[in-house]
């Protein structure tokens, strides 16, 4: 007795009902290559909409950028961005007074504990690898004695911190530390005078008598 749901040829595969066979034929494309038929699986509607939108947009974009100039090019965007940055910089500079190193300016920092502590933190983060944790000097000069290579005035120190000493490998900190932060570092350095930590680097530069 033969089961009507099994293949009568003995293959062991279930036979397709008339409805299933018709449904299978409906989703197969008519063409055939090497005995292989292709299922008719159309792309999702949202994908087709995106595809045709890009096809339509592409010539509009090319014409807009290269022919009619109603779409800004990369160079135009870059120039506009740079002009905006420059205008912001000019507006900032017009409302900000320049930081000038004078005895009056530094008097607000030297000996003021708040600025000394801030300067110590900046020094620890950026300077100790060259000048030592106590200012005793490693690669850089000793900051605790009365010998100075570039002068011992606050303006001299500020200039060295700002512009660095490229020939000695010291970084210019103008674009890294604000003028106030540089002044705070000077306030901290002033507290190191005469501390004479062990292992200090030999004196360098000119001797300036302590006030």
N, C-alpha and C positions, 0 to 999 in steps of 0.2 A: 504494500500500500504506500502510495506516494503522498507526502505532505505537500499541500498546495502552496505553502510558504517557503519551500526549499527548491533549490535549483534542480530540475529534473535530469540534468546531465551529469549529476554526481559530483559537482565541484564543491559542494558543501556550502555555497554562498546562497543567501536568501534570494528568491526570485522577486523582482520588482513588480508591484501591482500596476495596473493600467494607469491609475492616478499618479503614482510615483514616477512612472516612466514619462508621462506627459509633463510633469513638473520638472523633471530632469532635462527634457528636451527644450523646455522654455527658457532655461538659464544658460544654455549652451549657444555659443555663436555658430553661425552656419559654416564658416570656413574651417578647414581641417588641414593640418600639416603633419605628414608622416603618421597619420592615424591618430593624431592628438587634436582634440577640440578644446577651445578656450571658453571658460565661463564668462558670461556677460555680467561683470561686476562694475557698474559705473562708479566713477569717483563721487564722493559726497558733495552735495550741493554747495556747502560753505567753501570747500576747497576749490571748486570750479569758479565761484565768485571771486575768490582771491586771485586765482590764476588770470582770469580775464581782466581784473582790475589792474594787475601789474602790466599786462600786455598793452592796455590803453594808456597807463601812466608813463610807460617808458618813452614813447616818442614825444609826449608832452614835456617830460623832464629834459630830454636831449635838446629839443627846440628852445625850451625856456632858458637853459643854461648857455647854449652855444650859438643860438641864432637871435632870439628876440630879447634876451637878457631880462626877462621878468622873474627869473629864479636866480638868486645870488649864487655865485660860484664859491668854491672853497676859499680862494684868495680874497674874495669880497668879504666873506664871513670873518676871515682872519684879520683883515684890515679893520673891520668894524669893531671886532673884539679888542684889538690893540688900542684903537682910538678911545674906546670906552674905559679901558684900564688907565690910559694916560689922563683922561679927564678926571677920573676918580682920584688919581695920585695928585694932580694939580689942585683939586678941590681940598684934599686933605692937607697939602702943604700950605695952602693959602689960609687955613684956619688953625695951623699948628705953628707955634713959635719954634724956631730952630734952637737946639740945645747948644749953648755956648759954655765952654769950660773957663770959668773965671773964679777967683778966690771966693766971691760971693756965692756963686753957684755951688761950689764944692763944700762950702761951709754948711750947707744943708745936708750933706752926706757924711763928711768926716766926723768921727766920734759919735754918730747917731746909731744906737744899737740896732734899730730896725734895719737900717741899710747895711750895717756891718754883717748882720746875720744873713741877709739876702745875698750879699757879696760872697760870704763864706760858702753858701750853698752853690752859687755859680762857679766859684773857684774849684770846689770839690768835684763838680760835674765836668769841668772843662779844662782845668789848668794843672791839676796835681800830677798828671802823668809826665809833665815836663818840668814843673817847678817843685814837685814834692808835696806831700800832704801838709807839711809845716812851712812851706815856702823855702826850704833849705836848698833847693836847686838840684836838678838831675841833668836832663839834657839842657834845660833852660837855666838861666843864672839864678843865683841866690837872691832872694827878695828880703832877707832879714838883716843884711848888713847895710852899710852906708855907701856902698859902691854902686854906681849906676852907669850903664853903657850909653843910654840915650837921654840922660838928664833925669833929675829927681823931682821936678815940678809936677803938679797934678796934670797940667796940660801935656807934659812930655809922656807921662804914663798913659793918658787917654789916647794920645796919638799912636803910641805903640800898640795898644790894644785894638784900636780902630783899624789901623792899616797893616798890622802885623810886621814881621821881619822876614820877608820871603827868603833872603839869602841864608838865614839861620833856621828856616823851616817852620817859623811861627805863622799860624793862620791869621788872616785878617778877620776880625770879628764884627766888622761894621754891618754886615748883612745877617748876622746871627744873633747878636746881642743888641738890645736897644741902647740909646745913649744913657738912659737911667741905669740900666744894668751894668754898663761899663763903669759908670761913676760908683756904683755899689761895690764893684770889684776893687776899685781904687781905695774905697773906704776900708775894705777888709785888709788890703795889702798894707795900709798904713799901720794897722794893729800888729803887724809882724816885725816891725822895726825893733832891733835890739834883742829879739827873743833868742837868738843864737842856738838853734836846735842842733842836736848831735848829727854829725855826718854832713855838715853844711858844705856846699861847693865853695871852692876858693874864690876870693873876690875878683870881680871883673869890672872893667870900666874905670870911671873917675870917682875919687873919694869926695863925698859931700859931707861936711861937718853937720852933725845933728843940731837942730835948733834948740 
